[in-house]
Amino acid sequence: MSNQVIDKAPADNAPTLASAPLKQPRLPRWAPFGLALVSAGLGIGVGLVAGLESRVQWGLIAALLYVALTMVIAGTVEGSRQAKDRLATSVIWVCFLLAIVPLASLVFETVSRGSKVLDGYFLTHSMAGVADLQPGGGIYHALIGTMQQVGLATLIAAPLGLFTAIYLVEYGTGKLAKAVTFFVDVMTGIPSIVAGLFVFSLWLIVLDFNHSGFAGSLALAILMMPIVVRSTEEMLKLVPNELREASYALGVPKWRTILKVVLPTAIGGITTGVMLAVARIAGETAPVMLLVWGAMEINNNPFEGPQQSLPYYIWLQWKSGNPHAFDRAWAAALVLIAFVMILNLAARGIARWKAPKTGH
């Protein structure tokens, strides 16, 4: 039987490879920036024509115009599929700007107003002998009080939180572990005033102790502890089980495996969690108002007598309601923000330093 070659001509309406474009049209790289400038101009114009005085309203109009223009132009030039991608990207950028603008505005306002009286004298003197209506004075007593109170709270909460997380991850099973997890979740959202009232009723009323910086540290430790537990628990869960099993295979007991293998592997994340918890409690005011009170003089003993702190100092100065007190309040707020920022940078540095090294 002979071979037969049958030639089939393509149908007239069948798509061919040559008919499909190999390269779709794309917007230039500068298109998003150009659209942002056009949207900003249109937002300002619409705001002026409509008589809107708030620049926040202008920004919101510009953001909506940017998203709409991106969707329309990308759909016309690049097609619907690429338009959806650019729409999602533009929405993400708009949300990012909406989140960063208030933060930048807060930092700018605090720096511009707080830098008026922030100098070496302000950091090394207290308010002893200085009336609220007078210029001068400083935050040395409040700075010492905040560092001591936060330090004591860290010494209390960090070990307890670490041991609790180790129990939940390495040993915890059954109803007790579920109960501990439940109470940790409840404590995560507890208001600071509730923690202050609890310590006030127990420490000052039942046990009959006096107001002191240590009493405030107890309330701050209650607020700090669930954050330490949660962050440490997540870091311990990230440690591969293969490391534990290799240690057990060598005959190393469990407690020593945790001490020598698990904790060193997770120490970077644990330190970051502790630092973030410290930053969380550094600005608390309600427990300090209930348990520590405030003092115009320097009190280096956190276990006896009222003691000042930066959050309470800011509240007192703002309450005074005069220009000199306002300047001191803004300067103290700037110092508090710098303190929290330094803690966050230190946490990132320690986490990077202690992170497990990976080879190539």
Residue pairs with C-beta under 8 A, 6 or more apart in sequence:
10 16
24 78
24 79
24 82
25 77
25 78
26 77
26 78
26 82
27 73
27 74
27 77
27 78
31 73
32 70
32 89
32 90
32 93
35 66
35 69
35 70
35 73
36 66
38 69
39 62
39 63
39 65
39 66
39 69
40 62
42 61
42 62
42 65
43 58
43 59
43 60
43 61
43 62
43 63
43 65
44 58
44 62
46 52
46 58
46 61
46 65
47 55
47 57
47 58
47 61
52 58
52 61
59 101
63 94
63 97
63 98
66 90
66 94
67 87
67 90
67 91
67 94
70 86
70 87
70 90
71 83
71 86
71 87
71 90
74 82
74 83
74 86
74 87
75 83
78 86
107 337
110 330
110 333
110 334
110 337
111 334
113 326
113 327
113 330
114 327
114 330
114 331
114 332
114 333
114 334
114 335
115 331
115 334
116 327
116 330
116 331
117 135
117 327
117 328
117 331
118 331
118 334
118 335
121 136
121 138
122 137
122 138
122 139
122 328
122 331
123 138
123 139
123 140
123 143
123 335
124 138
124 140
125 136
125 137
125 138
125 140
126 137
126 138
126 139
126 140
126 141
126 142
126 296
126 297
126 298
126 308
127 137
127 138
127 141
127 296
127 297
128 141
128 296
128 297
128 298
130 136
130 137
130 296
132 317
132 320
132 322
132 324
132 325
133 320
133 322
133 324
133 325
134 324
135 324
137 328
139 310
139 313
139 328
139 331
139 332
139 335
140 298
141 295
141 296
141 297
141 298
141 299
141 307
141 308
142 308
142 309
142 310
142 312
142 313
142 332
143 310
143 335
144 298
144 299
144 300
145 213
145 292
145 295
145 299
145 302
145 307
145 308
145 309
145 310
146 282
146 309
146 310
146 311
146 336
146 339
148 213
148 217
148 300
148 302
148 307
149 213
149 214
149 216
149 217
149 220
149 288
149 292
149 302
149 307
149 309
150 217
150 220
150 278
150 281
150 282
152 213
152 214
152 217
152 221
152 302
153 217
153 218
153 220
153 221
153 224
153 278
153 281
154 221
154 224
154 274
154 277
154 278
156 217
156 218
156 221
157 220
157 221
157 222
157 224
157 225
157 228
157 277
158 224
158 228
158 274
158 277
160 221
160 225
160 228
161 224
161 225
161 226
161 227
161 228
161 229
161 232
161 274
161 277
162 228
162 232
162 270
164 180
164 184
164 225
164 229
165 228
165 229
165 230
165 232
165 233
165 236
166 232
166 236
166 258
167 177
167 180
168 177
168 180
168 181
168 229
168 233
169 233
169 236
169 237
170 236
170 254
170 258
170 262
172 180
172 181
184 226
184 229
184 230
185 226
187 222
187 225
187 226
188 226
188 227
188 230
190 222
190 223
190 226
191 286
192 219
192 223
192 284
192 285
192 286
192 287
193 286
193 287
193 290
195 219
195 220
195 222
195 223
195 287
196 219
196 286
196 287
196 289
196 290
196 291
197 290
198 219
198 222
199 215
199 218
199 219
199 222
199 287
199 290
199 291
200 215
200 290
200 291
203 209
203 215
203 218
203 291
204 210
204 211
204 215
204 291
209 215
210 304
210 305
211 291
211 292
211 293
211 305
211 306
212 291
212 292
212 302
212 303
212 304
212 305
212 306
212 307
213 292
213 299
213 302
213 303
213 307
213 309
214 302
214 303
215 291
215 292
216 287
216 288
216 291
216 292
216 307
216 309
217 302
218 291
219 284
219 287
219 290
219 291
220 281
220 284
220 287
223 280
223 281
223 284
223 287
224 277
224 278
224 280
224 281
227 273
227 276
227 277
227 280
228 273
228 274
228 277
230 273
231 269
231 270
231 272
231 273
231 274
231 276
231 277
232 266
232 269
232 270
232 273
234 269
235 266
235 269
235 270
235 273
236 262
236 266
238 266
238 269
239 261
239 262
239 265
239 266
243 261
243 262
243 265
244 257
244 261
244 262
247 256
247 257
247 260
247 261
248 254
248 257
252 260
252 261
263 270
265 356
267 354
268 350
268 351
268 352
268 353
268 354
268 355
269 351
271 347
271 350
271 351
271 354
272 347
272 348
272 350
272 351
274 347
275 343
275 344
275 346
275 347
275 350
276 344
276 347
278 343
279 340
279 343
279 344
282 310
282 311
282 336
282 339
282 340
282 343
283 310
283 311
283 336
283 340
284 311
285 311
285 312
285 315
288 294
288 309
288 311
288 312
289 312
289 315
292 306
292 307
292 308
292 309
292 312
293 306
293 307
294 306
294 307
294 308
294 309
294 312
294 313
294 316
295 305
295 306
295 307
295 308
296 308
299 305
299 306
299 307
299 308
310 332
310 335
310 336
310 339
311 336
313 328
313 329
313 332
314 329
314 332
314 333
314 336
317 325
317 326
317 328
317 329
317 332
318 325
318 326
318 329
